[in-house]
Amino acid sequence: MKSRVLAMLFLCFALFVVVPISASAATSVQVTGQGQLAITANFTAPYAEVYVSNQNGQAVYNKIFTSVGGNGTINASIPNLPYGTYKIIIGGQAISVSNLQYGFQ
């Protein structure tokens, strides 16, 4: 009886903690430079959130791109960034990112 209760508790833990963590994904890269930061990529998911922060962790860009039929394109441009290192995070529910290109122009 005791082992059955423990098994049920573990199953509940797995359903409410492990499953939601694995349902989302993210791609993260860093780039250093200044000027206009261009980001392009293709993704497979209902949406993709692009978040860019500076070296102090402050957000400099945040936008959600939606897909059509599960396939979408990211085309982001952030102008007038001062010299520094920027972190680019692309996330979403069960997202797959391909052809990611980024850099300063």
LINHUGI-V830206 format. One record per residue. RES is the residue in three letters. OMEGA is omega in radians with two decimals (none if undefined). Layout:
res = [RES:RES]
omega = [OMEGA:OMEGA]
This chain:
res = [MET:LYS:SER:ARG:VAL:LEU:ALA:MET:LEU:PHE:LEU:CYS:PHE:ALA:LEU:PHE:VAL:VAL:VAL:PRO:ILE:SER:ALA:SER:ALA:ALA:THR:SER:VAL:GLN:VAL:THR:GLY:GLN:GLY:GLN:LEU:ALA:ILE:THR:ALA:ASN:PHE:THR:ALA:PRO:TYR:ALA:GLU:VAL:TYR:VAL:SER:ASN:GLN:ASN:GLY:GLN:ALA:VAL:TYR:ASN:LYS:ILE:PHE:THR:SER:VAL:GLY:GLY:ASN:GLY:THR:ILE:ASN:ALA:SER:ILE:PRO:ASN:LEU:PRO:TYR:GLY:THR:TYR:LYS:ILE:ILE:ILE:GLY:GLY:GLN:ALA:ILE:SER:VAL:SER:ASN:LEU:GLN:TYR:GLY:PHE:GLN]
omega = [-3.12:-3.14:3.11:3.10:3.11:3.11:3.11:3.11:3.12:3.11:3.09:3.09:-3.13:-3.12:-3.05:-3.11:-3.04:-3.09:3.11:3.12:-3.10:-3.08:3.11:-3.12:3.12:3.01:-3.08:3.10:3.07:3.11:3.12:3.12:3.12:3.12:-3.11:3.10:3.12:3.14:3.05:3.11:2.97:3.10:3.06:-3.12:3.08:-3.14:3.04:3.07:3.12:-3.10:3.12:3.11:3.11:-3.08:3.08:-3.14:3.13:3.13:3.04:3.13:3.08:-3.12:3.09:3.07:-3.14:-3.13:3.03:-3.12:3.11:3.12:-3.10:-3.13:3.04:3.06:-3.06:3.11:-3.13:-3.06:2.95:3.09:3.08:-3.13:3.12:3.08:-3.08:3.11:3.12:3.10:3.06:-3.08:3.11:-3.11:3.12:-3.06:3.01:-3.09:3.10:3.11:3.13:3.08:-3.13:3.11:3.11:3.14:none]
